[in-house]
Amino acid sequence: MGIMTSSAFETTRPDPIAYLDRLAGTDLGRSYKRLMLEELGVRAGQTVLDLGCGPGTDLGSLADAVGSGGAVIGVDLDEAMVDTARERTADRPVVEVRLGDVHDLPLADGVADRARTDRVLQHVADPVRALGEIRRVLRPGGRLVMGEPDWETLAIDHPDGGLSRAYTRHVADKVIRNASIGRQLARLAAGAGFSVPAVLPVTPVFRDVRAADRVLGLERTTGRAVDAGYLTGEEARRWLDHLTSGPFLAAVTFYIVVAES
């Protein structure tokens, strides 16, 4: 829509696999994934599910944790993701990647000791049904670790706070299907029959506009906010101009929720 042409912003949407790889390679990605793995508490010989495994980002670390006597099963709905994950784990005999839907998992009852979902439930059609499926495939005493942002907590500093609020409202209303899933997970998991021993908030703070844009897609999302009527073109220009010229700060809360069956 041509609001801004600043070199600070990406103008084209990154390829989905490249985006997931890039996020996983950031300090933020590595740190929260490490925390999720610690909370999962995988032991040698266990069967672990990575639901919505994407291009296989986390399958290697799970394979290391279960050892040669365990099993890691990745499930994803996207054929390109599944193909990439299979290629990347071809030298990992304990890893299997299946095409499947988290609402209707291609797995028998009670097959797994551990399961993880990482930024998956914010996008699914029915998180409650997905949680029920995950509980079905976990053994009694099994553990699920979920990581999800709460997009309503997205805070971007700007001299005009109303513009920041409009931007966040647009993201929460229109961009992410289940935008406040982070805060809802503990309740939804309890409703699905899990106990929830821990909820761990992680709040990344971005001080560099380029680093934030690589995660948030600021200019592209602002264009969508204008098209949806949340910001005028003039407001969008003022918003983006300050983000590139003034000191930048943005933060969002990401919840890691531990659930036990």
NORCOR-V137880 format. One record per residue. RES is the residue in three letters. SS is DSSP state (~ for helix, > for strand, _ for the rest). D_LAST is the distance of its C-alpha to the last C-alpha in Angstrom with 2 decimals. Layout:
BEGIN
res=(RES:RES)
ss=(SS:SS)
d_last=(D_LAST:D_LAST)
END
This chain:
BEGIN
res=(MET:GLY:ILE:MET:THR:SER:SER:ALA:PHE:GLU:THR:THR:ARG:PRO:ASP:PRO:ILE:ALA:TYR:LEU:ASP:ARG:LEU:ALA:GLY:THR:ASP:LEU:GLY:ARG:SER:TYR:LYS:ARG:LEU:MET:LEU:GLU:GLU:LEU:GLY:VAL:ARG:ALA:GLY:GLN:THR:VAL:LEU:ASP:LEU:GLY:CYS:GLY:PRO:GLY:THR:ASP:LEU:GLY:SER:LEU:ALA:ASP:ALA:VAL:GLY:SER:GLY:GLY:ALA:VAL:ILE:GLY:VAL:ASP:LEU:ASP:GLU:ALA:MET:VAL:ASP:THR:ALA:ARG:GLU:ARG:THR:ALA:ASP:ARG:PRO:VAL:VAL:GLU:VAL:ARG:LEU:GLY:ASP:VAL:HIS:ASP:LEU:PRO:LEU:ALA:ASP:GLY:VAL:ALA:ASP:ARG:ALA:ARG:THR:ASP:ARG:VAL:LEU:GLN:HIS:VAL:ALA:ASP:PRO:VAL:ARG:ALA:LEU:GLY:GLU:ILE:ARG:ARG:VAL:LEU:ARG:PRO:GLY:GLY:ARG:LEU:VAL:MET:GLY:GLU:PRO:ASP:TRP:GLU:THR:LEU:ALA:ILE:ASP:HIS:PRO:ASP:GLY:GLY:LEU:SER:ARG:ALA:TYR:THR:ARG:HIS:VAL:ALA:ASP:LYS:VAL:ILE:ARG:ASN:ALA:SER:ILE:GLY:ARG:GLN:LEU:ALA:ARG:LEU:ALA:ALA:GLY:ALA:GLY:PHE:SER:VAL:PRO:ALA:VAL:LEU:PRO:VAL:THR:PRO:VAL:PHE:ARG:ASP:VAL:ARG:ALA:ALA:ASP:ARG:VAL:LEU:GLY:LEU:GLU:ARG:THR:THR:GLY:ARG:ALA:VAL:ASP:ALA:GLY:TYR:LEU:THR:GLY:GLU:GLU:ALA:ARG:ARG:TRP:LEU:ASP:HIS:LEU:THR:SER:GLY:PRO:PHE:LEU:ALA:ALA:VAL:THR:PHE:TYR:ILE:VAL:VAL:ALA:GLU:SER)
ss=(_:_:_:_:_:_:_:_:_:_:_:_:_:_:_:~:~:~:~:~:~:~:~:~:_:_:~:~:~:~:~:~:~:~:~:~:~:~:~:~:_:_:_:_:_:_:>:>:>:>:>:_:_:_:_:_:_:_:~:~:~:~:~:~:~:~:_:_:_:_:>:>:>:>:>:>:_:_:~:~:~:~:~:~:~:~:~:~:_:_:_:_:_:_:>:>:>:>:>:_:>:_:_:>:_:_:_:_:_:_:_:>:>:>:>:>:>:>:_:_:_:_:_:_:_:_:~:~:~:~:~:~:~:~:~:~:~:>:>:>:>:>:>:>:>:>:>:>:>:>:>:>:>:>:>:>:_:_:_:_:~:~:~:~:~:~:~:~:~:~:~:~:~:~:~:_:_:_:_:_:~:~:~:~:~:~:~:~:~:~:~:_:_:_:>:>:>:>:>:>:>:>:>:>:>:>:_:_:~:~:~:~:~:~:~:~:_:~:~:~:~:~:~:~:~:~:~:_:_:_:_:_:~:~:~:~:~:~:~:~:~:~:~:~:~:_:_:_:_:>:>:>:>:>:>:>:>:>:>:>:_)
d_last=(48.35:50.28:49.46:49.54:50.33:49.38:48.55:45.60:43.61:42.30:43.85:42.06:38.37:37.13:35.93:32.11:31.63:34.13:32.45:29.01:30.82:32.83:30.02:28.15:31.44:31.96:31.37:28.88:26.95:26.99:25.96:22.89:21.72:22.30:20.24:17.27:17.72:17.95:14.71:12.96:14.36:15.12:16.88:19.68:19.07:15.53:14.87:14.15:14.30:16.47:16.33:19.67:21.08:24.57:27.37:25.18:25.45:22.45:22.36:24.88:23.13:19.92:22.30:23.94:20.72:19.71:23.37:25.37:23.06:19.97:19.35:18.82:18.62:19.78:19.84:22.30:24.26:27.50:29.72:31.55:28.40:27.28:30.81:30.99:27.67:28.90:32.23:30.82:28.63:31.25:31.85:28.22:27.78:24.04:23.44:23.36:23.53:23.07:24.40:21.86:20.48:17.03:17.58:18.14:16.79:19.10:16.46:15.66:12.54:10.20:12.58:10.95:9.69:9.89:10.75:13.10:15.16:18.40:20.60:19.59:18.14:21.43:23.20:21.28:22.66:19.57:16.63:14.90:15.34:14.21:10.81:10.57:11.76:9.42:6.37:9.02:9.96:6.99:7.17:5.39:5.11:5.28:6.31:7.95:11.31:13.56:17.24:19.42:22.83:23.96:27.35:28.74:28.93:31.22:34.34:37.48:40.55:43.75:46.88:46.29:42.88:43.12:42.98:39.79:38.19:39.41:38.05:34.53:34.66:35.60:32.75:30.24:32.00:33.09:31.87:28.06:26.36:23.46:25.30:23.45:19.88:19.50:19.86:17.87:14.59:13.12:14.26:13.26:9.60:9.73:11.70:9.32:6.99:4.88:6.58:9.10:10.95:13.49:15.64:18.50:21.56:23.87:27.26:29.55:33.18:35.69:39.32:40.71:41.14:41.07:37.76:36.29:37.88:36.30:32.85:33.87:36.86:38.89:42.05:40.49:38.17:41.16:43.08:40.43:40.50:44.26:44.00:41.53:43.83:41.82:44.56:48.21:49.70:51.56:48.49:46.63:49.56:49.62:45.85:45.88:49.20:47.93:44.69:46.90:49.68:48.27:45.89:42.44:39.12:35.86:32.31:28.94:25.63:22.66:19.20:16.55:13.21:10.36:6.82:3.79:0.00)
END
